[in-house]
């Protein structure tokens, strides 16, 4: 048993993370960032939950770019093939659940 304090975790660098669990090849990681990630497509599904802060999530659907603001407590679900990029607004702490080794 271990407790992870999502509201106070801070990594050494943007998108740094601590591994929480690996359940049969599905990882759960707590990330801290104050910088955007990069446009990418995961090789599987991804659940992205904002634990603290705000994040502008940009994604492409049929080649058209969209965006939404994720507040604390909001969850973004990326289906297989969803191209997306996260832009934190200030500092953010994010719980990411995805296939092990995914981008």
Backbone bond lengths (Angstrom), bond angles and torsions (degrees), N, CA, C in turn:
res aa  C-N    CA-C-N  psi(-1)  N-CA   C-N-CA  omega(-1)  CA-C   N-CA-C  phi
1 X - - - 1.447 - - 1.517 108.01 -
2 X 1.323 115.86 137.81 1.455 121.01 178.35 1.520 108.40 -150.51
3 X 1.319 116.26 145.38 1.466 122.08 177.42 1.523 108.10 -107.58
4 X 1.320 116.08 134.55 1.460 122.55 177.61 1.527 107.26 -114.08
5 X 1.307 117.60 124.53 1.469 122.75 -178.62 1.528 109.36 -92.03
6 X 1.321 115.38 90.24 1.464 121.36 -177.75 1.510 114.05 -63.48
7 X 1.320 117.90 -25.54 1.458 119.97 -176.98 1.528 112.97 -80.04
8 X 1.336 117.75 -16.27 1.466 120.13 -176.44 1.532 113.98 -121.44
9 X 1.322 118.52 -7.42 1.464 121.07 -178.98 1.526 110.14 -61.65
10 X 1.330 116.34 136.01 1.463 121.30 174.30 1.525 108.15 -141.39
11 X 1.319 115.96 127.66 1.464 122.18 179.53 1.522 110.21 -87.52
12 X 1.335 115.64 169.66 1.470 122.02 178.76 1.520 112.53 -74.80
13 X 1.342 116.37 -20.24 1.459 121.20 -175.59 1.525 108.61 -150.93
14 X 1.345 117.22 158.02 1.463 119.89 178.86 1.534 111.79 -54.11
15 X 1.289 116.57 136.08 1.456 127.15 179.69 1.530 112.57 69.57
16 X 1.339 116.12 13.29 1.453 119.03 171.13 1.521 108.95 -63.53
17 X 1.328 116.85 152.43 1.465 119.88 -173.19 1.513 111.86 -145.68
18 X 1.320 114.00 160.01 1.457 120.85 166.55 1.523 107.02 -116.35
19 X 1.317 114.73 138.02 1.454 120.48 178.48 1.524 108.59 -79.54
20 X 1.315 115.38 127.89 1.460 120.51 178.11 1.520 110.43 -96.95
21 X 1.337 116.45 -48.59 1.463 119.21 -177.27 1.521 110.49 -157.14
22 X 1.333 114.39 154.77 1.454 122.52 169.79 1.522 105.06 -130.44
23 X 1.321 114.97 108.07 1.466 120.95 -175.67 1.518 108.65 -111.03
24 X 1.329 115.24 92.69 1.454 119.96 178.24 1.514 113.60 61.82
25 X 1.341 117.64 37.40 1.460 120.84 178.41 1.516 114.41 92.66
26 X 1.321 118.02 -0.44 1.464 122.44 174.83 1.525 106.94 -106.41
27 X 1.339 116.21 119.32 1.458 120.30 -176.13 1.520 111.72 -98.27
28 X 1.323 114.53 148.77 1.455 122.85 172.12 1.515 105.67 -122.86
29 X 1.343 115.55 122.43 1.465 121.10 -176.46 1.521 109.79 -133.79
30 X 1.321 115.38 143.59 1.455 121.91 175.73 1.522 107.93 -101.87
31 X 1.342 116.23 119.67 1.462 122.32 -178.43 1.523 110.40 -108.49
32 X 1.322 115.13 148.66 1.459 122.30 168.55 1.518 106.73 -121.17
33 X 1.344 116.08 141.33 1.458 118.73 175.26 1.518 110.71 -158.54
34 X 1.316 113.99 157.73 1.459 122.37 170.09 1.532 109.41 -134.12
35 X 1.339 115.47 12.63 1.466 122.01 -179.18 1.530 109.84 -132.53
36 X 1.341 117.09 152.61 1.467 119.31 176.65 1.521 111.50 -62.54
37 X 1.337 115.31 158.07 1.462 121.35 173.24 1.524 106.33 -86.15
38 X 1.303 118.92 -138.32 1.462 123.87 176.66 1.524 107.30 -137.91
39 X 1.318 116.24 154.36 1.461 119.18 175.47 1.523 107.25 -59.64
40 X 1.341 116.13 134.42 1.460 118.94 179.64 1.524 110.13 -159.67
41 X 1.317 113.51 164.48 1.465 122.60 174.26 1.515 106.35 -126.11
42 X 1.316 117.11 120.75 1.460 120.66 178.21 1.523 109.87 -72.53
43 X 1.321 116.14 156.88 1.459 120.05 178.12 1.525 111.72 -85.70
44 X 1.303 116.57 7.35 1.464 123.06 176.69 1.513 108.51 -158.63
45 X 1.308 115.73 -167.68 1.459 120.38 178.60 1.524 109.78 -76.08
46 X 1.348 115.81 159.17 1.459 121.07 178.80 1.522 109.22 -142.43
47 X 1.326 115.31 135.95 1.459 122.07 171.62 1.522 106.57 -111.67
48 X 1.325 115.83 129.72 1.461 123.56 -171.80 1.519 106.60 -128.86
49 X 1.337 118.26 106.70 1.466 122.62 -175.54 1.529 109.87 -114.36
50 X 1.326 116.48 124.36 1.459 121.63 178.73 1.529 108.24 -81.44
51 X 1.327 115.93 114.86 1.463 120.90 179.84 1.514 111.74 -90.40
52 X 1.335 116.02 -29.02 1.458 120.48 -176.67 1.517 107.82 -157.28
53 X 1.320 117.74 130.30 1.458 121.93 179.04 1.515 112.17 100.68
54 X 1.327 114.51 -163.38 1.468 122.59 -179.65 1.520 108.50 -135.40
55 X 1.320 116.33 147.06 1.461 121.54 -178.34 1.527 108.66 -138.80
56 X 1.330 116.43 131.41 1.458 119.82 169.74 1.520 106.26 -89.47
57 X 1.327 116.16 115.39 1.461 121.22 178.01 1.521 107.70 -98.08
58 X 1.318 114.85 122.97 1.468 121.15 175.92 1.515 107.31 -107.48
59 X 1.322 116.49 139.93 1.456 120.72 -179.86 1.516 109.51 -149.42
60 X 1.322 115.08 157.06 1.465 120.71 -179.73 1.518 109.22 -114.74
61 X 1.320 114.26 133.49 1.458 122.21 177.29 1.520 107.44 -128.79
62 X 1.322 116.71 117.34 1.469 122.37 -177.57 1.525 110.90 54.51
63 X 1.344 116.64 37.64 1.451 121.53 176.97 1.518 115.16 82.84
64 X 1.326 117.61 -4.05 1.465 121.69 -179.47 1.533 108.86 -101.21
65 X 1.338 115.54 128.65 1.461 120.17 -179.47 1.532 110.83 -82.35
66 X 1.329 115.20 135.19 1.466 123.26 176.90 1.515 107.54 -127.40
67 X 1.324 116.04 166.02 1.462 119.34 174.67 1.527 109.09 -151.26
68 X 1.322 113.68 154.87 1.456 121.22 176.65 1.522 107.88 -148.05
69 X 1.308 116.03 150.27 1.462 120.69 176.50 1.524 107.92 -94.74
70 X 1.322 115.65 124.53 1.462 122.12 176.13 1.522 108.20 -99.23
71 X 1.315 115.64 123.49 1.455 122.33 178.05 1.525 109.16 -94.54
72 X 1.325 116.91 169.50 1.463 121.14 174.73 1.523 109.30 -52.84
73 X 1.322 115.87 127.92 1.454 121.59 -179.18 1.518 114.50 95.94
74 X 1.328 117.71 -12.52 1.463 120.89 179.44 1.526 110.93 -80.93
75 X 1.338 114.89 152.08 1.464 122.28 -178.25 1.523 108.82 -127.05
76 X 1.335 116.23 134.41 1.461 123.45 174.86 1.518 107.55 -111.89
77 X 1.313 116.96 129.25 1.463 121.90 178.08 1.522 108.01 -111.58
78 X 1.326 116.51 119.33 1.457 121.64 177.85 1.524 108.47 -102.64
79 X 1.313 116.18 117.67 1.458 120.76 176.14 1.528 108.99 -73.54
80 X 1.298 116.62 168.11 1.461 121.45 177.43 1.527 107.95 -56.87
81 X 1.330 116.32 129.21 1.458 120.94 177.08 1.514 115.22 89.69
82 X 1.338 119.08 0.14 1.464 121.08 178.95 1.526 109.71 -78.21
83 X 1.325 116.82 113.57 1.459 120.87 176.45 1.527 107.81 -79.04
84 X 1.329 117.33 130.15 1.461 119.94 -175.19 1.522 111.59 -154.99
85 X 1.325 114.91 163.88 1.464 122.35 176.54 1.526 107.80 -151.50
86 X 1.326 115.79 138.57 1.462 121.70 179.92 1.528 110.08 -103.40
87 X 1.329 115.69 131.15 1.459 122.89 176.59 1.528 108.07 -119.73
88 X 1.335 118.21 102.65 1.462 118.83 178.37 1.530 110.25 -66.84
89 X 1.311 114.86 149.52 1.466 121.38 175.03 1.525 104.64 -106.56
90 X 1.332 116.15 93.12 1.459 120.99 -169.29 1.520 108.55 82.32
91 X 1.330 117.27 -149.93 1.464 121.31 177.92 1.523 109.91 -83.10
92 X 1.333 115.66 146.90 1.461 120.24 176.18 1.527 109.45 -145.02
93 X 1.318 114.20 149.43 1.458 121.95 174.50 1.523 106.65 -121.38
94 X 1.329 114.25 127.38 1.459 119.95 -169.06 1.521 109.74 -132.27
95 X 1.319 115.77 133.97 1.458 122.23 174.09 1.517 106.96 -95.44
96 X 1.340 116.94 123.03 1.465 121.50 -178.86 1.527 108.64 -118.93
97 X 1.327 114.42 128.29 1.460 121.83 178.39 1.532 106.19 -119.26
98 X 1.340 115.55 121.33 1.460 119.87 -176.06 1.522 110.38 -161.06
99 X 1.313 115.62 172.67 1.455 121.55 177.62 1.521 110.03 -64.16
100 X 1.310 116.57 138.97 1.457 122.25 178.70 1.523 110.21 -54.32
101 X 1.338 116.00 133.92 1.463 121.46 178.43 1.503 114.64 82.72
102 X 1.322 118.58 0.65 1.453 121.27 179.55 1.525 109.92 -66.75
103 X 1.310 116.56 157.75 1.478 121.91 -178.56 1.517 109.28 -62.53
